[in-house]
Amino acid sequence: MTTLAHTPCEPCSGNVIPLSYEACQAHLKALPEWQIIEHDGIMKLTRQFTFRNFADAMAFSQRVGNVAEQAGHHPILVTEWGKNTVTWWSHEIKGLHLNDFILAARTDEVAE
């Protein structure tokens, strides 16, 4: 897996400027399954994961929740039968930060 997952998260306060679209594209190269979406003018990082059943999707949600709690940074998790959609962004800065890409990479690791 990418070394991005092993990069320490940086402190992020409300006075940090969100990453530009170009900077996001550079980080996205390490996360080929993820895509950037824009919702209400805010760039977010999202990916859908598929599973054999609801129990596997729920177990994945718990693993992502554990990653989120450890980092103190929380995504939107939508759990459905056989799939889970994870969306990361930094709420405080209303955009994407390096931490979102780090946590997306860690999400990929717990999906394996």
N, C-alpha and C positions, 0 to 999 in steps of 0.2 A: 504494500500500500504506500501511498505517498508520504513523504516526510512532513507534509502539511499537518497531518493528524498529530504529530509529535512536537509541533511548535507550541510553545506556551502562549496562552491567551494574554493579551495586553490589557491593562486597565483602560476602560473607556468611559469617559464622562460626557455629559451633554454638550460640552464645548468642542468636541472632536468633530471634524468635518467628515461627512460620509465619503467613501471611496467614489471616485469618478467612474463612469461607465467603462472607460478604457482600462483603468486599474482593475476593475472587476473582471473584465475579459481576460486579463493576464492570469489572474488567480483561477479563473474558471477552467483553464487548460489542464490543471491538475485534477479537476473534478468533472470528467466528461459526461457523466450521467445527470448532472445538475443543470438547471437553467435559471436564468434571471428573468423574473417577471416584474411588472410594475403594477402596483395597486394603490390607488389614491395618491399617485405621484411619488410613491416610495418604492425603491428597488428592493426586491426580496429574492432570496435564493431558495429554490424549491426542487424537490425530487419525489417521485412516486416509487414506492417499493412494492413488489408483489410477493404473496405468500400462498401456501397451499390451503390455508383455512383461517378462520377468525382467531383461533387460539395462537397461532404463530404470529399473526399481525399484532395481537395484544402483547405478546411476549417482547416483540420488537419495540413497541411503544414504551414498555417499561425500561428496556435497555437504553433507549434514547433519553427517557426521563432521568435515568441515573447519570448519564453523561451531562445533561443540562444542569442538574442539581450540583454536580461536582464543579461545573464552571460558573454557576450562578448566572446563567444565561439561558433563556427558555424559548423554544420554538413553538409554532403552531403544529400540533399533531392531530391529524384526522385519521382515525382508525375505522376501517370498514372490513367487511368480509373479504379476505384475501388480498387486501392492500392497505397501505399506509402512506399518507402524504405528509412530508416534513417540510416546513418552511421556516427558514432562519432569516432574521434581520435584527438590527440593533434599534430597539424601540426608542431609546433616549435620543439618538441622533437622527432618527427617521431615515434610515438608509443602511447601507452595508459597510461593515468594518472588517478588517482582517479576521477578527474573532469568528465571524459568521462562516468564513471559508474554512477555518480551522475546525469548527464544530461540525460542519458538513462532512469534512474528511473523517472525523471521529464517528459520525453517524454511519458512514460507509463501512467503517471497521466493525461496528456492532451488528451490522446487517449480515455479515459473513457467517 
